[in-house]
């Protein structure tokens, strides 16, 4: 992954309960929470099924995340993998994946969650990635 995606400085893989449950269904996590739009810029996609032991999982992650704004992928029947600019960033994404997986699972028990329109997802993602937070020297 590091060779194929030079912008990646950290990778995290967990077997967190709710994210693994989504992965076992082969179902992407839909973007129905503003925090998810902020962090991932849309749904968390499903990557292909892969047996451990060679580079198949890594290739599946790269193929799924290339050209996708999400920093997370649910590998089918396996679990979540996240990437970041460094290890801390990838860990933050992994924590967020489990949080949204749980929240959206609970929301679905209450009925169908309301989708966020794509233009609003785009706006939220841009604001969070480029404006939100304290100004740094680069953003002044």
N, C-alpha and C positions, 0 to 999 in steps of 0.2 A: 504494500500500500504506500509506503513512504517513497518508493522509487517511482510509482505511477502518479502520485499526487504530492508533488513537492511542497505544496502549501500546508500539508499536514505535519504537525509536530508532536501530536499525541493521539493515541488510539485507546479506547476502553471497550471491554466486552464484559457484560454481566449476564447472569441468569435471574434477573429480577422478575418477581412473580407476575405482575400484570403485563409487562412488555412481552414476556415469554408466552403468556396466554394469547396475546394478539398474534404473535409469530406462529403459534401452533395452528391458528385459524387461517394463516396465509392472508391476513387482512391488514391493509395499511391503517394507521391510526389517522382518522380524519381531522382536519384542522377546524375545530369548533370552539377553541378557547383562545382568547387574545394572546396570552402568554406563549402559546404554541406558535402563533403567527409571528410574534416577535422573535422567538428563538430559532425556529426551524423554517419559517417562510412558507409553510404549507404542511401537507400531510407528511407523516413519517412513512416512507415507502417500504415495501416488502422486497427483499432480495431473494434470489433463487435458493432452492434447497441445495445443500452441499454437505458431503461427508468429510469429517475432519481427517487430517493426515497428509494433506498436500496443500497446494496454494489455491484450491478451488474456492474456499471461503473468501480469501483476500481478493481474488479476481471478481467474485460476485459482488462484494462490497464496492469495489472500484467501479464496476460497470453500472451499479445501481445509483451511486452517489455522483458520478461524473455528470455534470450539467444539471444537477439538482441542487436546490438551495439548502435542503436538509443536511444537517451534520449527523444525522442518525439514520440507521437502516435496521429493520427487523429481518434477520435472515430466517427464511421460512423453516418452521419446525425446530428452530434453534434458539434465537434470542437477539437482543439488541447489541449493536456495535455503534460506537460514536467516534467522531473525529474532532480535532480542535487544533488551534494554532500551537498549543502546547498541551501537556498532560492535564493541567488544571482545567483548561477550557474543555477538554474531552470529558473529564469527570463531571463538570457542570452540566454538560449536555446529557450524560448518562442519568444523572439524578432527575433532570427535567423529563426525560423519556418515561421513566417509571411513574413520575407524578402525573403526567398527562394521560398515560395508559390507564392508570387507576381512576382518575377523575372522569374520563370519557366512558369508561366501563360503567361507573356508577350512574352517570348521566343517562346512558342507554337503558338502564333499568327503570328509569322514570319515564322514558319515551324516546322519541327521536330527537337528538340534539339539533339545534338550528345551525345550519352551515353559515360560515362567514363568507360574504361575497369575495371573489378573487381580488378585486380592486382594493378592498379594505385590507385583505391579507398583505398585499403588496405594499400598501401605505404603512401598515403597522411594522412590517419587516424592515422597511427602509428607515423609518424613524428610530426603531430600536438599535439597528446596526450603525446608524450614522449620526444620530442626534441625542438619543437618550443617555442620561448619566452625566457625570461631571466632565466639563470641558478639559481637554488635554492641550498641550502646546500645539499639537497638530490640528486641533479643531478650533482654535481661537481666531 
